Amino acid sequence: MYIEKIKSPADLKQLNIDALKVVADETRQAVLNRVSKHGGHVGPNLGFVEATVALHYVFDTPNDKLVFDVSHQSYPHKVLTGRASGFLGNVDEMNAISGYSSPTECPEYDNFEVGHTSTSVSLATGLQKARDIKGTKENIIAVIGDGSLSGGEAFEGLDEAAELGTGIIIVVNDNEMSIAEPHGGIYKNLRDLRESNGQCNHNWFKAWGFEYKYLEEGNDVEKLIEVFRSVKDTNKPTVVHIHTEKGHGFSPAVENKEAWHYGMPFNREDGSRPERPATESYEQLLSDWLLKEMKQDKTLVAVTAGTPSAAGFTPEKRKEAGAQHVDVGIAEEQAVAMISGMAKGGLRPVWTVFSTFIQRTYDQIAQDLCINANPAVINVTWGGTASMNDITHICLFDIPMLCSIPGLIYLAPTTCEEYFSMLRWAILQDKKPIAIRIPSNGVHHTTENVDTEYAYEAKYKVTQKGEKVAIIAAGSFYQKGENVVRLLAEKGIKATLINPRYLNEVDRETLDSLKGGHELVVTLEDGSKDGGFGERIAAYYGISEMKVLVGGIKKDLYDRFDLQQLLSDNRLLDEQIVEDVVSILS
């Protein structure tokens, strides 16, 4: 195999076109080998194989700088930059290779840690400016696609690149898709450009001030080399718009592009995946519930931002919802401002977003939503330790972030019944914006009655009365709190258990009531404890005699962590919490 001998892109330059085509085929098979055994991004990587071979053949990396947007299409790049073992080797070798661009892994060829979207052009303009100031001559190439052009930072990056006016090459990888279908007016122009072979009168990129080249055959190595050669060493801002096929070379990924954007391990022969026991998921429960409610309430609108799967809105369910589902594209800032406007206009919007992606919206939540006190609803999903674990995608910071914003109530249900009760109340109330942290530890049910009305001030719920120690266990960690209370009981300690429900502020009345018969309060939250829920309680008790043990994850950037090890390192295993409680009480 060629790719086993390619240790750097310099080795590519010794090959002819026919050999490069073989390299592309081998690279595709290497990608398929990894994702079929290890899981990962399938469609984006398969569609960008030929372009990666051509880029590394024409340009002189690492002197020339290559920046990937999201970097979920960087697997072929890794194969060709000395990391083929992560695609051809055993599972341990695969685990050693990140699913995203990573200077920690390969500082020579990976310029940035990248996992979120719409950033490549902006990052590249920084390299562009650095080159211009230093007077060097390297090419700066940004790759963007898979719906990333719908993000606001992409617009800002294009604006600045055109303003700088010097050489930068922006490769628009147009596969006609985002994760699902793309949304946003720019995609209408991309369609017109495709249909006119780049010749239509209205050219969005030319209007910005870019030189523009179009290539229809975006999976043809020879033609890609030709177009990249034509722009190499340009001294002008230039867009190379290539039409690629997402999932190219693997028919299941071509036929069902949305389902194969990302996937767990599968059978390479037919694309089948091992059957797993059917389990309830909040995504399915939420989408079913919303669709049912929409039929009764035409003002109820489900909003997603490029990830309709976060709310369980499959293609069929999106079609069923019709105008009552809005996907704004990969533009979370737009989603927040839009739901604020919807609420002001008399609608009942519910935006569902992954915890890791809500980080992009701090200003919009504070300014556009909360200052205006518009009663929109935000579902935050996958928040906590048990979801995504790549350094760019960890979901540990939504509690400190959202709870720092005045005017926002952040609720943390502990069961399925409590979640839907909170959701119904949040949708029907008309006073404030409400965020709800959907449990990320599976769907837990209760047979006990749950409240149907919630106050605008924090009201904790004492679910078991005890003495000496009180366990305040929030959201996804409530079941952990139940386990801790049970283990303490086995040691003769009857603990108080509290479901706080509210993350954004303390319930002074409940906290004050604990001072009489308790020595210790233990808080448990599934996220970063720095600036989080527990520290707020510790600050409330302040100089009082009450001891507070804050349980959560130490603030840090964790990469591909093992869940049990992370919990252990932070003294969050059930037995460790019990040990610490007993030690403090004694």
C-alpha positions in Angstrom: 0.0 0.0 0.0 1.2 3.5 -0.8 -0.3 5.0 2.4 1.8 2.8 4.6 4.9 4.4 3.1 3.7 8.0 3.1 5.1 9.6 6.2 4.5 13.2 5.1 2.9 15.0 2.2 6.4 15.3 0.7 6.1 11.6 -0.2 3.0 12.4 -2.3 4.9 14.7 -4.5 7.0 11.9 -6.0 3.8 10.2 -7.4 2.1 10.6 -10.7 -1.7 11.1 -11.2 -2.5 7.4 -11.5 -0.7 6.7 -8.3 -2.4 9.6 -6.5 -5.8 8.1 -7.5 -4.6 4.8 -5.9 -3.6 6.8 -2.8 -7.1 8.3 -2.6 -8.7 4.9 -2.9 -6.4 3.5 -0.1 -7.1 6.5 2.1 -10.8 6.0 1.7 -10.5 2.4 2.7 -8.3 3.4 5.7 -11.0 5.9 6.8 -13.7 3.2 6.4 -11.5 0.7 8.3 -11.3 3.2 11.3 -14.9 4.3 11.4 -16.3 0.8 10.9 -14.3 -0.4 13.9 -14.0 2.7 16.0 -16.9 4.9 15.0 -16.6 8.5 14.0 -17.5 11.0 11.3 -18.2 9.0 8.1 -19.7 11.1 5.4 -17.7 14.3 5.8 -14.4 12.4 5.6 -15.3 10.1 2.7 -16.4 13.1 0.7 -13.1 15.0 1.2 -10.6 12.3 0.4 -9.6 13.5 -3.1 -9.5 17.1 -2.1 -7.1 16.3 0.7 -4.8 14.4 -1.6 -4.8 17.2 -4.0 -4.3 19.9 -1.4 -1.3 18.1 0.1 0.1 17.4 -3.4 -0.1 21.0 -4.6 0.6 22.9 -1.4 3.7 22.7 0.7 2.5 21.9 4.2 3.6 22.4 6.9 5.0 25.7 5.6 1.7 26.4 3.9 -1.0 26.4 6.5 -4.1 24.3 6.3 -7.1 25.1 8.6 -10.1 22.8 8.7 -13.5 23.9 9.8 -15.0 21.7 12.5 -12.1 19.3 11.4 -14.5 16.4 11.2 -13.3 15.9 7.6 -9.6 15.8 8.6 -9.2 12.0 8.7 -7.7 11.8 5.2 -5.3 14.6 6.3 -4.2 12.5 9.2 -3.6 9.5 7.1 -1.3 11.5 4.8 0.6 13.3 7.7 2.2 10.3 9.4 -0.8 9.0 11.3 -2.0 6.1 9.1 -1.6 3.7 12.0 -4.6 5.3 13.6 -6.6 4.0 10.6 -4.9 0.8 9.8 -3.8 -0.5 13.2 -5.5 -2.0 16.2 -8.1 -0.3 18.4 -5.4 1.1 20.8 -3.7 2.8 17.9 -7.0 4.1 16.7 -7.8 5.5 20.2 -4.5 7.4 20.1 -5.8 9.5 17.2 -8.3 12.2 17.9 -11.4 12.6 15.7 -10.5 16.3 15.1 -7.6 18.5 14.2 -5.2 18.5 17.2 -1.8 20.3 17.6 -1.3 18.3 20.7 -1.3 15.2 18.6 0.6 16.6 15.6 1.9 20.2 16.0 3.6 20.1 12.6 0.5 19.7 10.5 -2.5 20.5 12.7 -2.6 24.2 13.3 -5.6 24.4 15.8 -7.7 22.3 18.1 -11.0 22.6 16.3 -14.3 20.8 16.8 -16.9 23.6 16.7 -18.2 25.1 13.5 -17.7 28.2 11.4 -14.2 29.0 12.7 -11.8 28.1 10.0 -11.9 31.3 8.0 -11.6 33.5 11.1 -8.6 31.4 12.4 -7.0 31.6 8.9 -7.3 35.4 8.8 -5.2 35.5 11.9 -2.5 33.4 10.1 -3.0 35.6 7.1 -2.3 38.8 9.1 0.7 37.2 10.9 2.2 36.3 7.5 1.6 39.7 6.1 3.2 41.4 9.2 6.2 39.1 9.1 6.6 39.4 5.3 6.7 35.7 4.7 5.1 34.0 1.6 3.3 30.9 2.8 -0.2 30.0 1.5 -3.0 30.2 4.0 -5.8 27.7 3.1 -9.1 27.5 5.0 -11.5 24.6 4.4 -15.2 25.1 5.2 -18.3 23.1 4.4 -21.0 20.8 5.9 -23.3 23.7 6.6 -20.6 25.8 8.4 -21.2 28.8 6.2 -24.5 29.4 8.0 -22.6 30.3 11.2 -22.1 34.0 12.0 -18.4 33.6 12.6 -18.0 32.4 9.0 -19.5 35.6 7.8 -17.2 37.7 10.0 -14.2 35.7 8.8 -15.1 36.2 5.1 -15.7 39.9 5.8 -12.2 40.3 7.4 -10.4 38.2 4.8 -11.8 40.4 2.0 -10.9 43.5 4.0 -7.3 42.4 4.5 -7.1 42.0 0.7 -4.0 39.8 0.6 -3.6 36.1 -0.3 -5.9 33.6 1.3 -7.6 30.6 -0.2 -10.9 29.5 1.1 -12.0 26.0 -0.1 -15.8 25.8 0.0 -16.5 22.1 0.3 -20.1 22.1 -1.1 -21.7 18.7 -0.6 -25.2 20.0 -0.5 -25.5 19.1 3.1 -25.1 20.2 6.7 -25.5 17.4 9.3 -29.0 17.3 7.8 -30.1 19.5 4.9 -28.5 22.9 5.0 -30.5 26.0 5.9 -29.9 29.7 5.1 -30.1 32.0 2.2 -26.5 31.4 1.2 -27.3 27.9 0.2 -29.7 29.1 -2.4 -26.8 30.9 -4.0 -24.5 27.8 -3.7 -27.2 25.9 -5.5 -27.4 28.5 -8.3 -23.6 28.5 -8.6 -23.6 24.7 -8.9 -26.4 24.6 -11.5 -24.6 27.3 -13.6 -21.2 25.8 -13.2 -20.2 28.8 -11.3 -21.4 31.3 -13.9 -24.6 32.7 -12.5 -24.8 36.5 -12.3 -25.4 36.6 -8.6 -22.3 35.4 -6.9 -22.2 35.8 -3.2 -18.4 35.4 -2.9 -17.7 37.9 -5.7 -20.0 40.4 -3.9 -17.7 40.2 -0.9 -14.7 40.9 -3.1 -13.2 37.4 -3.6 -11.7 35.9 -6.7 -13.8 32.9 -7.5 -13.3 29.5 -9.1 -15.8 26.7 -9.4 -15.1 22.9 -9.8 -18.0 20.6 -10.4 -15.9 17.5 -10.2 -14.9 17.8 -6.5 -14.0 14.2 -6.2 -11.7 14.1 -9.2 -8.0 14.2 -8.0 -6.6 15.4 -11.3 -9.1 18.3 -11.7 -8.7 19.3 -8.1 -4.9 19.5 -8.6 -5.4 21.7 -11.6 -7.7 24.1 -9.8 -5.5 24.3 -6.7 -2.4 24.9 -8.8 -4.2 27.8 -10.5 -4.6 29.6 -7.1 -1.4 28.6 -5.4 0.6 31.7 -4.3 -2.2 34.0 -5.1 -2.0 37.5 -3.6 -5.7 38.0 -3.4 -8.6 36.7 -1.3 -9.8 33.7 -3.3 -12.6 31.2 -3.0 -12.4 27.8 -4.6 -15.9 26.3 -4.6 -15.8 22.5 -5.1 -18.9 20.3 -5.5 -18.3 17.1 -3.6 -20.4 14.1 -2.6 -20.9 13.5 1.0 -20.1 9.8 1.8 -18.4 9.4 -1.6 -17.3 5.8 -2.3 -19.5 4.1 0.3 -23.0 3.6 -1.0 -24.9 3.5 2.4 -23.4 6.9 3.3 -24.3 8.3 -0.1 -27.9 7.0 0.0 -28.6 8.3 3.5 -26.3 11.2 4.1 -27.9 12.5 7.3 -27.7 9.1 9.1 -24.1 8.6 8.0 -22.8 12.0 9.0 -21.5 10.4 12.2 -21.9 6.8 13.3 -20.9 4.1 15.7 -19.1 0.9 14.4 -20.7 -0.9 11.6 -20.3 -3.8 9.1 -18.3 -2.5 6.1 -19.8 -5.0 3.7 -23.4 -3.7 3.9 -23.4 -0.8 6.4 -25.4 -2.8 9.0 -24.8 -2.0 12.6 -25.1 -4.5 15.6 -28.6 -4.6 16.9 -28.9 -3.0 20.3 -31.7 -3.4 22.8 -34.4 -0.8 22.3 -34.3 1.9 25.0 -36.1 5.0 25.6 -34.4 8.3 24.6 -35.3 11.8 25.5 -34.9 12.7 21.8 -37.7 10.4 20.7 -39.9 11.2 23.7 -39.4 15.0 23.2 -40.2 15.0 19.5 -43.2 12.7 20.0 -44.5 15.0 22.7 -43.9 18.2 20.8 -45.6 16.9 17.7 -48.6 15.9 19.7 -48.8 19.3 21.4 -48.3 21.1 18.1 -51.6 19.6 16.8 -53.4 21.3 19.7 -51.4 24.6 19.7 -50.4 26.2 16.4 -48.3 28.7 18.3 -45.9 26.0 19.5 -42.7 26.0 17.4 -39.7 23.7 17.8 -36.4 25.3 16.9 -33.1 23.6 16.2 -29.7 24.9 15.0 -28.3 22.6 12.4 -28.7 19.6 14.8 -32.4 18.5 14.5 -31.3 15.2 16.1 -30.9 17.0 19.4 -34.7 17.3 19.6 -35.3 13.9 17.9 -36.6 15.6 14.7 -35.9 13.0 12.0 -36.7 13.9 8.4 -40.1 12.3 8.8 -40.9 14.3 11.9 -39.6 17.5 10.4 -42.0 17.0 7.5 -44.9 16.3 9.9 -44.2 19.4 11.9 -44.0 21.6 8.8 -43.8 25.3 9.6 -43.9 24.5 13.3 -40.3 23.3 13.1 -37.6 25.8 12.2 -33.9 24.9 11.7 -31.8 28.0 11.6 -28.7 26.2 10.4 -25.5 26.2 12.4 -26.3 29.5 13.9 -27.1 29.2 17.6 -26.9 33.0 18.1 -29.6 33.4 15.5 -31.7 30.8 17.3 -31.6 32.6 20.6 -32.5 36.0 19.1 -35.2 34.4 17.0 -36.9 32.6 19.8 -36.9 35.9 21.8 -38.6 37.6 18.9 -41.0 34.7 18.5 -42.0 34.9 22.1 -42.5 38.6 21.8 -44.7 38.0 18.7 -47.0 35.7 20.6 -45.5 32.3 19.7 -44.3 29.6 22.1 -40.8 28.7 20.9 -38.8 25.7 22.3 -35.2 25.6 21.2 -33.3 22.4 21.8 -29.5 22.5 21.8 -26.5 20.3 22.8 -24.7 21.6 25.9 -21.4 22.0 24.1 -23.0 24.3 21.4 -24.9 26.6 23.7 -21.5 28.1 24.6 -21.7 30.2 21.4 -24.7 32.1 22.6 -23.8 33.8 25.9 -24.4 37.4 24.7 -27.6 36.6 22.9 -29.1 34.8 25.9 -28.1 37.7 28.2 -29.0 40.6 25.9 -31.5 39.5 23.3 -33.5 37.2 25.5 -33.1 37.8 29.3 -32.9 41.6 29.4 -36.2 41.5 27.3 -37.7 38.9 29.6 -39.3 37.1 26.7 -40.8 33.7 27.7 -38.9 31.4 25.3 -37.9 27.9 26.4 -34.4 26.4 25.9 -33.8 22.7 26.2 -30.2 21.9 27.0 -29.4 18.3 26.1 -26.3 16.0 26.8 -25.1 18.3 29.6 -22.7 16.5 31.9 -20.0 13.8 32.1 -21.7 11.0 30.3 -22.0 12.5 26.8 -19.4 13.7 24.4 -15.8 13.6 25.7 -13.5 15.1 23.0 -11.8 18.3 24.2 -13.7 20.5 21.8 -17.0 18.9 22.7 -17.1 18.4 26.5 -20.4 19.3 28.0 -19.4 20.5 31.5 -19.8 24.2 31.4 -23.5 25.0 30.7 -24.4 25.3 34.4 -21.7 27.9 35.3 -22.4 29.8 32.0 -26.2 29.9 32.2 -26.5 30.5 35.9 -24.3 33.6 35.6 -27.0 35.3 33.5 -29.6 37.3 35.4 -33.2 36.8 34.5 -32.9 33.2 33.3 -34.3 30.3 35.3 -32.4 27.0 34.8 -34.3 23.9 35.9 -32.8 20.5 36.4 -35.4 17.7 36.3 -34.4 14.3 37.7 -37.0 12.0 36.0 -38.9 11.8 32.7 -42.2 12.8 34.4 -40.6 15.8 36.1 -39.0 16.9 32.8 -42.2 17.0 30.9 -44.0 18.7 33.7 -41.4 21.4 33.8 -41.5 21.7 30.0 -45.2 22.1 29.9 -45.1 24.8 32.7 -42.3 26.6 30.9 -44.1 26.7 27.6 -47.4 27.9 29.2 -45.9 30.6 31.5 -45.5 34.1 30.2 -43.1 35.8 32.6 -39.5 34.7 31.9 -37.2 32.7 29.7 -36.8 29.2 31.1 -33.9 26.8 30.3 -34.3 23.1 31.2 -31.3 20.7 31.5 -32.6 17.4 30.1 -31.2 14.5 32.1 -28.2 12.9 30.4 -28.0 9.7 32.5 -30.8 7.9 30.7 -34.6 8.0 31.0 -35.6 7.4 34.7 -39.3 7.2 35.6 -41.1 7.8 38.9 -44.5 6.7 40.1 -44.6 9.6 42.6 -46.6 12.7 41.8 -44.6 15.6 40.4 -45.4 19.2 40.6 -47.2 20.8 37.7 -46.5 24.4 38.7 -43.2 26.0 39.4 -42.3 29.3 41.0 -40.1 32.0 39.6 -38.0 31.8 42.8 -36.0 28.7 43.7 -38.0 26.1 45.7 -36.1 23.0 46.5 -37.9 19.7 47.2 -36.9 17.6 50.2 -37.5 14.0 49.2 -36.2 12.4 52.4 -35.7 13.9 55.8 -32.8 12.9 57.9 -30.2 14.5 60.1 -26.5 15.4 60.3 -25.9 15.4 56.5 -28.0 16.7 53.6 -27.3 15.5 50.1 -28.4 18.1 47.5 -28.2 16.2 44.2 -29.1 18.1 41.0 -30.5 16.8 37.8 -28.6 13.9 36.3 -26.8 13.3 39.6 -30.0 12.9 41.6 -29.9 9.1 41.2 -26.3 9.3 42.4 -27.6 11.2 45.4 -30.1 8.4 46.1 -27.3 5.8 45.9 -25.2 7.8 48.4 -28.1 8.1 50.8 -28.7 4.4 50.6 -25.1 3.6 51.3 -25.0 6.0 54.2 -28.1 4.3 55.7 -26.1 1.0 55.6 -23.6 2.8 57.9 -26.3 4.0 60.3 -26.5 7.5 58.9 -29.9 8.7 57.8 -29.2 11.5 55.4 -31.6 14.2 54.1 -32.0 14.1 50.3 -33.0 17.1 48.4 -33.9 17.6 44.7 -33.0 21.3 44.2 -34.7 21.5 40.8 -33.4 25.1 40.3 -29.8 25.6 39.3 -29.7 29.4 38.9 -30.2 30.4 42.6 -30.5 29.1 46.1 -33.6 28.3 48.1 -32.7 30.3 51.2 -35.6 28.9 53.2 -34.6 25.3 52.7 -30.9 26.0 53.3 -31.7 27.9 56.5 -33.9 25.0 57.7 -30.9 22.6 57.5 -28.9 24.6 60.0 -30.8 23.2 62.9 -30.1 19.5 62.6 -27.3 19.2 60.1 -23.5 19.5 60.2 -22.8 18.9 56.6 -24.3 19.7 53.2 -23.0 17.8 50.2 -23.9 19.2 46.7 -23.7 17.0 43.6 -23.8 18.4 40.1 -23.0 16.8 36.7 -20.6 19.5 35.4 -17.9 21.9 36.3 -18.1 22.8 39.9 -16.1 26.0 39.4 -18.7 28.8 39.3 -21.4 26.1 39.4 -24.5 25.3 41.5 -22.7 23.9 44.5 -20.3 26.8 45.0 -23.3 29.1 45.1 -24.7 27.1 48.1 -21.2 27.1 49.7 -21.1 30.8 49.3 -24.5 31.2 50.9 -23.5 29.4 54.0 -20.3 31.4 54.1 -19.1 32.0 57.7 -21.8 29.9 59.3 -21.0 26.7 61.1 -22.4 24.6 58.3 -19.7 22.6 56.4 -20.2 22.2 52.6 -18.7 19.6 50.4 -19.0 20.6 46.8 -19.2 17.7 44.4 -18.5 18.3 40.7 -15.8 18.2 38.1 -12.7 20.4 38.5 -12.6 23.0 35.8 -10.2 21.8 33.1 -10.1 20.9 29.4 -10.4 17.1 29.3 -9.8 15.1 26.2 -11.3 11.7 25.5 -11.6 10.9 29.1 -12.7 7.7 30.6 -15.9 8.4 32.5 -15.2 6.2 35.5 -11.7 7.5 35.8 -12.9 11.1 35.6 -15.5 10.5 38.3 -12.9 8.8 40.5 -10.3 11.6 40.0 -13.0 14.0 41.2 -14.1 11.9 44.2 -17.5 11.4 42.6 -17.9 7.6 42.7 -20.7 6.8 45.1 -18.4 5.0 47.6 -15.9 7.9 47.5 -18.7 10.4 48.4 -19.7 8.2 51.3 -16.1 7.9 52.5 -15.7 11.6 52.5 -19.0 12.2 54.3 -18.1 9.7 57.0 -14.6 11.2 57.4 -16.0 14.8 57.7 -18.7 13.8 60.2 -16.2 11.9 62.4 
